[in-house]
Amino acid sequence: MRILFIGESWTVHMIHAKGYDTFESTKYEEGATFLIDSLRNRGIEIDYMPSHEVQVRFPDKLEALEQYDSIVISDIGSNTFLLQNKTFYYMERIPNSLELIRQYVENGGGLLMIGGYLSFMGIEGKANYKNTILADVLPVEMLDRDDRVEKPEGVYPETTLEHSITKGLEQWPPFLGYNRFSAKENATTLVQIEGDPLLVIGEYGKGKTAAFASDCAPHWGPIEFMDWEYYQPLWQRILEHIKK
């Protein structure tokens, strides 16, 4: 199984104030390292494309995507796909990356979106996938606003349907938040979190899709989730289900 994993990276620029004096520092971080390493250890081949690389090297031909069994999008807003450097800075016409992903799924590929501050609608609605072609592809109906549900006290998911993905997933660890959405009429909710869907699966064209409402790693997914005995099996089962 070969996966294209997109997103889960960011740059932090800080201003340190120490009395009268200040200085600045910058650091780059990747949030999917633990998950990607876990999947690679289980024999899954993963090509990782951090968020900033999408702007300069996302494939411009469908054939390049069709080498993958599934595509995973996690914590990267739609603007990064739609406003690539060639278009934003040089006004060039290029293929719509989200339309290429739509065609990829329609032809039989798998798509998983994982939650975060820039997934689904995201913080302040900035991820904005509801207003893109992927709204037709994903198995969920997104809100038209900021869709975050913050739960600093922790909230426990509940498996609601027996499925090959959810086998044995009876006692979930807590989460600290999630993106709120509803399942489409023809989709299936496997896990809920406070009455909202956490894990939804569906189909689009010849392909299969999945939506996971919370993080794959911190901060919404705390250490208890990453240390959970079913952490690795959960993601592998989802990817096995949606793969072409």
Summary of the structure (lengths in Angstrom):
residues: 244
radius of gyration: 17.9
end to end distance: 9.4
largest distance: 62.0
contacts: 809
relative contact order: 0.16
helix: 27%
strand: 34%
